[in-house]
Amino acid sequence: MSKFKTALKWIIGGLAILYIVLLAAVYFLQRDFIYNPPKEYIAPDAMQLGMDEVDIGNGSMAWWAPPQPGKRTVIMFHGNASAIYSDHKIFQEIIAQGNGLMSVGYAGYPGQPGKATEKAIVADAIPQYDWVVSQGVDPRDIAFLGTSLGSGVASQVSVQREPALLILGAPFESTYALGKERMPIFPVKLLMKDKWRSDLALRGKKMPLVWIHGTDDHVIPIKEGRRLYDEYTGPKSAFVIEGGHHDDLWQMGGREIVFDALDKMTSPGAEPATP
C-alpha cells in the first residue's frame, strides 16, 4: 500500500509539474498563437495594383488607392497569418469598381515596426483611418471590411472611429472566448494578454453590420460569429455561406455580398438614412 501511495504521489507531482510547464508556455507564447505574420514584405508595385505605400508617421505604413468621384472607400483589416498585401486579389476587384481602398498595416507585421499586440495594432490603425479622412474622404462613405483577426481589429477601431458600414468575415466574439473553449483546463481569464473583445467593442453601436461566415469554417467556427451577430443590437444582416471555409468566403459569394452592401450605403455626401 505504501508503494502504491508513493507511486501515486510521484504521478500527481509529475502531472502538477507538467501542468505548470504548459501553463508557463501558454502564458509566454500566447501571442505567437494569435499573431503569425509572414516573413517577407512585398511592395505594391510587385503586385501591379495601382496602389501606393503611404507613410502615416512613426514608421507606420499603409497601402492606398483613392476612390473615383461618387464611390465608396473600403478600409481593409487582414487576418492573423496574412499581411498588408495578402488580399491583393480582393483589392483588385474592389478598386476595379472605382472604390477607394486602404489596406491597414499592423505593428510587427511585414513592412511595419514594433511588436504585434492588440494595443499596438489598434494604435497603428487609428491614424491610418484619420489619414484617409485627411484626403477628403467623407466618413459617411467609409466601410470597414475585416476578416478573421481583422474582424477584431475593425471592431476595436470602430470604438474610436465609427465607419458608415462594418463588414465582418469569419469573425469571433473574442479571442478570450476562443481561448476558454480551446484550453478549458487553463485560467484563460487571468493568463490572456490580448482578449480582442469584439462583443464589448460593438455593444451599443448603431452602424449597419454585415456578417459573413462559412458553415465549414474549422478555424473560427460559425457559432463564434453567430454569437457576435446575435448580441449586436444595431441594424444587421447575416449571410451564411453553405460549404464556405475560413479563407474562401470571397470566392464563395462574399464578393457579391460586399459589393451589394457598398451599393446600399448612404449616398456620398448625403445625410445617413434612418435604420
N, C-alpha and C positions, 0 to 999 in steps of 0.2 A: 504493500500500500504506500509506503514511504517513497519507493522508487517511482510509483505512479504519480504521486504528488510532486516529486522533484521534476519529473518529465513534463508534467502539466505546467509547472511554474516556468520552465525553460521555454515551452511553447508560447505561453502567454507573454512572457518577456520578449521573445523574438518577434511576435506579432506586434507588440507595442512599439518596438524599435522600428520595424518596417513601416508602421503607420506614421510615426514621427518623420521618418525619412521621406515618405511620399508626401506628407503634409508640407514639409520644407520645400520639396521640389515644386509642388503646385504653387506655393506662395512666390518663390523666387523666379520661376519660369513662366508664370501665368501670361505675361504679355507676349511671350513667344508663341503661345497658343492662339491669342487673339489677333496678333499682327504678324503677317507672313509676307512681307514685301518682296517683290522680285529683286534680283541682284543688280540689274543694269538699268540705265536710263536711256530712253530713245527719244530723240528730238522730233518735233512735229514735222520738220522738213523731210525726214526719212519716211514719214507716213503719207506725205503728199496730200495733206488735209486742207491746206489753205488756212491753218491756224497759226497763231503766234505765241511764243513764250512771253509771258507778261511778268515783269518784276514788280511784285506787290510791296516790297520793302522787307528789311530784316532777313533777307535771304529767301523769303517766301516767293514761290513761283506758281503760276497757273497757265493753262492753255486757253486761248481766247479766239473766237470768231464773232464779229459784230453781226447784229441782226439786220436784215433788209427792212426798209421802211414798212411799218404796219405789222411786223411779225413779232413773235414772242422771243424770249430769251430763256434758255434752259441752263440751269446750274447743276452739273452732274457730280455725284459723290460715289466713288467706286468702292469695290469690296475689299476684304482684308488681304487677299492674295493677289490683288491687282495693283496697278499703278496708274498714274495720270494719263498714260497712253493706252491702257489695255482695252478700253471700249471704243477704239478708233473706228471700227466699222459702224457702230451706232452713231458716232459723231458725224460720219459722212452723210448718213441718211437724214439726220436732224438738220444739218447745215444745208443739204440739198433742197430742203423745204423752205429755205430762206430764214430759218430761225437763227438767233444768236446762240452761242454755246460757250460756256466756261466749264472746263474740267478742273476740279479743285485739287490742288496739291496737298498732300498730308505730310506733316512733320515726320521725319525719319524714313520716308519713302524715297524711291529714286528721284533725284533732282532736288530734294528738299533737305535742309539741315535739321538738326535736332533729333529727338528721340520720340518714337511713336507712343503717345499716351492719349487718353481721352481729352485731357485738358489742353495739351499742345495741339492736337488736331483741330479741335473746335476753335482755339485761339487763332490758328492759321486761317481757318475758313471764314471767319467774320470779316477781316479786311479784304478778302477776295470778293465777297459779296459787295462790300462798300465800293470796291474798285469798279465793279460792273455798273453800279448806280452812278458813279462819277463820270462814266462815259455817256451819260444822258439817257440811260435805260430807265423807263418808268418802273418803279417797284411793282405796280399793278400788272406788269407784263412779264414778271419773273416767275418761273416754275422751278421747283426743286425736283430732281429725279435721283433718288438714292436706292442703291441695290445692296442687299446683304449688309455688311458692316456700314456701307454708305447710307443705309436707311437710318441707322442710329446717328450718324453724323448729321444728316439732313434734319432729323428730328431735333437734335440739340441746337443746331444753328437757328432753327425756326423759333426757338425761345427768345432770341435776341433780334433776329431779322426775319420776320414772318413773310413767307412767299405768298403769291396770289393763288398758287396751286402746289400741293405736295403729292408727289407720286412715289410710292414705296414699292419696290420689287423684292420679294422674298424677305420681308422684314421680321424682326423679333420684338418681343415685348421688352426684353432687356438681356444683356449678356449675363446679368446676375441670375435671372430666371433659368437661362440655359445651363449655367454652371450648377445651380441647385439640382436640376433634373439629371444632369450627366455625372455629377460627382456627389451623390447624396450622403456619402459617408464622411464628407468634409464640411466644416463650418464655413461655407462659402461666404456668408454674410460678413464674417469677420476677416476673411482672407482676401476678398476681391478688391482690387485697386480701381479698376475701370469697369463700372457697372452698366454703362450705356443705358440708362433708364428712359427709353423712348416713351414708355407709358406715362411717366411723370412729365416729360417734356411736352407731350401733346395734350395733357389734361387741361380742359377749359378752352382749348383753341377752337377757332371757328372757320379756319380756312378750309376749302374743299380738299378732301383726301381721296386719292385713288390707290387702292390696294390690289396688287397683282401677286399671285402665288401659284406655284405648280403643285399638283396633287402628289407627284412623285419626288418631291424635294426631300432628300435624305440628309442634307446639310443643316438647313433650318426647316424643320417640319412645318407643314401648313398650319398645324394647330397653334404654333407660336405666332404666326401672322394673324390668325383668326382672333386670338385673344386681344392683340393690339387693336385690331379693327373694331371688335365688339365694344371695347372700352371707349373708343373715340366718340365724342358727343356732337361734333360738328357735322356739316354736310359731307357725305361719303359715298363711295361706290366701290363695290367688290368685284374682282374679276379672277375667278378660279380657272386655271388652265389645266384641263384634263391631260394627264400624261406629262405635264411640264416638270422639268428638273430644276436644279438650282441655277444653272448657267445658260439655259436655252429659252428663257421666257420671251426675249425679244423676238426670236425667230418663230416661236410657237403662238404668236398672236399679240405679244406685248407691243410690237411696233404700231399696230393699228389702234390699240387701246390708248397709247401715249399720244399719238397724233390726233385722235378724236378728242381727247381731253384738252389738248392745247387749243384746238379749234373752238372749243366751247368756253374757253376762258373769256372773261370780260373783254370787250373790245378795247384795243390800246387807247389810253388817254381818257377813257370813259369812266364814270363812277361805277364802282363794283355793284354787281347785281345782288339783290337781296336773296339769300338762300331760300 
